């Protein structure tokens, strides 16, 4: 299971930066406290998982996480997700591909 670096490292400054960026990009009202994503196989209690397109898609397909989906590299949802996040989070996509041997 993966998680956002701000969650993994318990980094409040990254949570604040992520909340601000997502609020701008998605016209939302995320607070730093909501930025605690533990990945697609989390228990659904964090970061409004029930509203997360990535979480919904991965859960619906029954994959361990979106990185294990055969459509990962061409997926419109994940491409839009990674295009909307700050550069320090792009390591997550690289981590997925590395773990998959891609």
C-alpha positions in Angstrom: 0.0 0.0 0.0 1.2 3.5 -0.7 0.3 6.8 0.8 0.9 10.5 0.1 4.3 11.7 1.3 2.6 14.1 3.7 0.8 11.2 5.3 3.8 8.8 5.2 6.1 11.5 6.7 3.5 13.1 8.9 4.4 16.4 7.3 2.0 19.2 8.2 3.6 21.7 5.8 3.1 19.3 2.9 -0.6 18.8 4.0 -1.1 22.5 4.0 0.5 22.9 0.5 -1.6 20.0 -0.9 -4.8 21.3 0.6 -4.2 24.7 -0.9 -3.3 23.3 -4.3 -6.3 20.9 -4.5 -8.6 23.7 -3.4 -7.4 25.8 -6.3 -7.5 23.0 -8.9 -10.7 21.4 -7.8 -12.5 24.5 -6.4 -12.9 22.6 -3.1 -12.6 23.2 0.6 -10.0 20.7 1.7 -8.3 21.3 5.1 -4.8 20.0 5.8 -6.4 17.5 8.2 -8.2 15.9 5.3 -4.9 15.2 3.5 -4.2 11.8 5.0 -4.6 9.5 2.0 -3.3 6.0 2.7 -4.0 4.8 -0.8 -6.7 2.9 -2.6 -6.9 0.1 -0.1 -7.3 2.3 2.9 -10.4 1.9 5.0 -12.1 4.8 3.3 -12.1 7.1 6.4 -9.5 9.6 5.2 -9.6 12.4 2.6 -13.2 11.8 1.6 -12.4 8.5 -0.1 -16.0 8.1 -1.1 -15.5 11.2 -3.4 -12.1 10.2 -4.8 -12.3 9.1 -8.4 -9.1 7.1 -8.0 -10.3 5.3 -4.9 -13.7 4.6 -6.4 -12.2 3.2 -9.7 -9.6 1.0 -7.9 -12.1 -0.3 -5.4 -14.7 -0.9 -8.2 -12.1 -2.9 -10.2 -11.0 -4.8 -7.2 -7.3 -4.0 -7.8 -4.8 -3.7 -4.9 -4.3 -0.1 -5.9 -4.5 1.8 -9.2 -0.8 1.1 -9.8 -1.6 -2.6 -10.2 -4.3 -2.0 -12.8 -3.4 -3.0 -16.3 -4.8 0.4 -17.5 -2.7 2.5 -15.1 -0.3 4.0 -17.7 -3.2 5.1 -20.0 -5.9 5.8 -17.4 -7.5 9.2 -17.9 -8.4 9.4 -14.1 -4.9 8.8 -12.9 -3.3 11.0 -15.6 -5.6 13.9 -14.5 -4.8 13.2 -10.9 -1.0 13.3 -11.4 -1.3 16.4 -13.6 -3.1 18.2 -10.7 -0.7 17.5 -7.9 2.5 19.3 -7.0 5.8 18.0 -8.3 6.9 16.4 -4.9 3.9 14.0 -5.2 4.9 12.8 -8.7 7.3 10.4 -6.9 4.2 8.3 -6.2 3.6 7.6 -9.9 7.3 6.7 -10.3 7.1 4.4 -7.3 4.1 2.6 -8.8 5.9 2.0 -12.1 9.1 0.9 -10.4 7.2 -1.6 -8.2 5.4 -2.9 -11.2 8.7 -3.3 -13.1 7.6 -0.8 -15.7 
